[in-house]
Amino acid sequence: IILLAVALPVYAGVVINEVAWMGTSVSWQDEWIELYSDTDQILDGWVLVTADGDTNIKLKNSISAGDHYLIERTNDDTVPGITADLIFSFGSGGLANGGEILILKDASGSEADRVDGSGGWTIGGDNETKETLQRTSSGWTTKLGTPKASNGYETSAPQPTPTATIPTPTPNVVATPTPTPPTVGTTQEPST
């Protein structure tokens, strides 16, 4: 018996998917956070907080399965050309460049997701290039921002492994003459 194991990503409903903790090239205050959900979810009563208690974002409305939910800190111009789902203050001074722990809690107060960016956001994001912290199927990475668009985590379900198709060999048939028996009373000359 041969067993084959395939690693599949585990989705947890609504997750923190991308964080622009450093702002944008326009302003350090243009911080934004993106959530992703693989299920339909009403967000009324959910909160996104920092462990130090400085940020307490009260979510509202809903998110559909496979969609992104964009939270902008200052105004709807934070991410030009993309409409925010929520504009909300990120505490007294925004997300600290020295690091934060973000905690997403559902309407019952249970923790739905946590991102530990303490210690200077060593898990990802870049204050100089303004590349964002993005969730991947194997952890976190630093890449150009993809607000309200896939950064790869959402579509990271493995594709079926192609199976090798081995062609069935076709016998190589070579025609060989079949000798005919001589007719009685005649002689057959040997063929050359």
N, C-alpha and C positions, 0 to 999 in steps of 0.2 A: 504494500500500500504506500503510495506516495502522497504526502500532504503538502499543499502549497499554501503559504500564508501571504496575504497581501495587506500592506499597511494602508488603512483608510483614515483620513482625517476625521476627528471627532468634533462635530459642531455643537455649540452649546446654546443654540437659540440666538440671543442678541449678545454681541461681543464688541469690545473696543477694537477697531480695525486699523485706524491710522491716527497719528497725533502730530500736528504741526506745533510742537511746544515752543519752537523758536520764532514763530511768526513767519512772515514772508519777506521777500526782498524789498517790498514797499514799506513795511513797518513791523517792528518786533511785536507790536500790539495786535497784529492780524493773526492771532492764533486760532486754530480750528481743530476739532476732533470729529472723527467719523466713526459711526457705529455700523455694524453689518448684522443682518439676521438671516438665518436660513428657515425661519418660520414666521408666519403672520403674528404680530405682537402689538397689542395696545400698550403704549408707553406712559399713559397717564399714571402718576404715582411713582414712576421710576425716578431715580436720582443718580447723577454721576458726581462723585465727591473725591476730594483729595484726602489722604490719610491725616494730614495736618489740620483738616477742617476749614481751610481758607476758601476752598471752592465747593459750592453746593448747587449744582445745576439741576433744576427740576425739569424733567423731560415731559413732553406732552404729545398728543396725537398718536400716530401709530407708524409702524414700519411693516412693509410687506415682505414676504419670503423672497430672498434673493436681492433685496434692496439695501441701499445705504441711507444713513440718516446723518446729515451734516449739521454740526453745531458750530456757529461762528461766534467769536468773542465780542467784537466791537460793533459791527454792522454788516449788512448784506453785501458790502463791497470788499469784505475780507478775501473772498475768493471770487474775483470778477467773472461774471457770466454764468455763475452757478448759484442757483437760489438755495439759501439755507433752509433747513427744516426748523431750526431754532436759533435765535440770537440771544445770548445770555452772558452775563458777566462771569469771567473766570476768576473770581475772588478779588482781593484788594489790588493785586499787581499782576494778575495773570499766572500762567504756569511758570514756576521757577526754573531758570536755566540750570540751577544746581541739582535739579531732579525733583520728582514727585512720585507718589504712589496714587494711581487713579483707581477708584473702586466704583463699579457699576452695580447698583442694587435694584432689584425688582420692586414691584408695588407692595410686596409683603415685607420688604426690608432685607430679604436674603441676598447675599452676594451672588451676582450673575457672572461677573468677570472682574479681573484685577490685572493691572499693568504696573509692574514695579520698575519705575524709572529713577529710583533713588540713586544717589551717588553720581549725579551728573549726566543722567540719561545715557549711560554706557551701553544700554541695550540697543540704541539706535537714534537716528536723527542727527543733523549737523547744523550748528548755528551759523557757520560761515557760508555754506552752500545753500542753506535753507531746504535741504532734502529732509523728508519727513520720516518719522518712525512708522514702519508698516509691518503688520502681522503677516507671517508666511506660515505654511503648513509645518515648518520645522522651528519656528520661533519668531524672532524679530529681525528686521533688516532696515537699512537706510537707502532710500531711493527717492527719485523725483516724485513730488506729490501727485496723487491721483484722486482728488476729492470727488465723491459720489460716483466713482468708477472703480472697476476691479483692480486690485493690486496683486492678484494672483492667489491669495488665500482662498477666495470664494470659489475658485474653479480648480482647486488643487486635488480634487478627487482623481485618483489614478485612472488612466485610460486602460482599457483591456489590453493585456499583453498579446501581441500578435503571435499566432502559432505558426511555426514553420510548415509550409506545405511542401512535402516531398513528393515529387512526381513519381507515379508508378512507371517503372521501366517498361517500355514497349519492346517485345522481342524483335530482334532484327531478323526478318525473314528473307532468306535468299532463295530464289527459285532454282531448283536443281532439276535437270531433266529426268523424267522417269523412263527407264528403259521399257520398251514394249517387247513382249515375247515374240519370237519369230513365228510366222505363220507356217503351218505344216506344209511341207513341200517346197518351201522357199528358204533361201539362205539370206541371212542379214549381214551386210557388210559392217564391220566395226566402224563406229562413228569416230570422226577425227576432230 
